Amino acid sequence: MADSLLRRFFLPKPNRFFLLRLSAVALATVLFFTQVLIPLRIEGYSMEPTYRNGTFNLCWRWRYLLSEPRHGDVVVIRFAGRRVMLLKRVVALAGDSVAFREGVLLINGQPVTEPYVRMRSNWNLEPRTVAAGKVYVVGDNRGVPIERHHFGQVDQERIMGGVLW
């Protein structure tokens, strides 16, 4: 009796109601993992040690639905379509002045404590003001020379969401 119930539960007869339910579940799954949570495979070393190369995470698309990015947020940025995305940390917001002096981040002329940065190179970057509608992003791995890093001002519209954990 119990064996029969389990078999019917896990292997129901493929009638049209079963196929309709199966289609609804498949559609809900596709929508959920394209519009709410986007699976990410992290490739690269720019966010180490916070996020390691080869690990997986999820992009929470609704993270900035009702709010704006803040200093220190880790965001997913649409780089080339929806297939190539960058994972970066927001270090400055619109109107802020951002600079690097001997590897130390300066926001509005003040040094910023960044406990997530383990190794620092001697990055030097003249002060620049973040334009309206943009944020300034950079990776956590500052041990890499500045020439080999992708960072800078990004349109807020390009932010796909926040990292789930």
Disulfide bonds with the S-S distance in Angstrom:
none
